[in-house]
Amino acid sequence: MKKTIIIEGMSCGHCEMHTKEELEKIDGVISATADSDKGEAVVELEKEVAESEFKAAVEEAGYNYIKTV
């Protein structure tokens, strides 16, 4: 299952890498990719993950969590 996380504040490849690393720390996330041009990250999940966990990971990376779709 995949989910898209809308994020504000990423502007470069370093931002993408930092966001990817934080999202991949979440239990249940198989992989993550971040795209600063689109302002989003896509996560592949092995189980359901609470939206609050995505929010915490994005904020830990230093960016603004908008929503998960």
C-alpha positions as CSV (number, residue, x, y, z in Angstrom):
1,M,0.0,0.0,0.0
2,K,1.3,3.5,-0.8
3,K,0.4,6.9,0.7
4,T,1.5,10.4,-0.4
5,I,2.5,13.0,2.2
6,I,2.2,16.6,1.2
7,I,5.1,18.6,2.7
8,E,6.1,22.3,2.6
9,G,9.7,23.5,3.0
10,M,11.8,21.0,1.1
11,S,14.0,22.8,-1.5
12,C,16.8,20.5,-2.5
13,G,18.2,16.9,-2.7
14,H,19.5,17.2,0.9
15,C,16.0,18.0,2.1
16,E,14.7,15.0,0.2
17,M,17.3,12.7,1.7
18,H,16.7,13.9,5.3
19,T,12.9,13.5,4.9
20,K,13.3,10.0,3.4
21,E,15.5,8.9,6.3
22,E,13.1,10.1,8.9
23,L,10.1,8.5,7.2
24,E,11.9,5.2,6.8
25,K,12.5,5.1,10.6
26,I,8.7,4.6,11.1
27,D,7.7,1.0,11.9
28,G,5.6,-0.3,9.0
29,V,7.3,1.9,6.3
30,I,9.1,-0.3,3.7
31,S,10.5,2.6,1.7
32,A,10.1,6.3,1.1
33,T,10.9,8.7,-1.7
34,A,10.7,12.5,-1.4
35,D,10.4,15.1,-4.2
36,S,11.1,18.7,-3.3
37,D,9.8,19.9,-6.7
38,K,6.4,18.3,-6.1
39,G,6.4,19.0,-2.3
40,E,5.6,15.5,-1.4
41,A,6.9,12.1,-0.2
42,V,5.5,8.7,-1.2
43,V,5.8,5.9,1.3
44,E,5.3,2.2,0.7
45,L,3.7,0.5,3.7
46,E,3.6,-3.0,5.0
47,K,0.9,-2.1,7.5
48,E,-1.3,0.8,8.4
49,V,0.6,3.7,10.0
50,A,-1.1,6.6,11.9
51,E,-1.0,10.0,10.3
52,S,0.5,11.4,13.5
53,E,3.6,9.3,12.9
54,F,4.1,10.8,9.4
55,K,3.6,14.3,10.8
56,A,6.2,13.7,13.6
57,A,8.7,12.3,11.1
58,V,8.3,15.2,8.7
59,E,8.6,17.8,11.5
60,E,11.6,16.0,12.9
61,A,13.2,16.4,9.5
62,G,12.5,20.1,9.8
63,Y,9.7,20.6,7.3
64,N,5.9,21.4,7.5
65,Y,3.5,18.5,7.3
66,I,0.4,19.4,5.4
67,K,-1.6,16.1,5.0
68,T,-1.5,12.5,3.9
69,V,-3.5,11.4,0.9
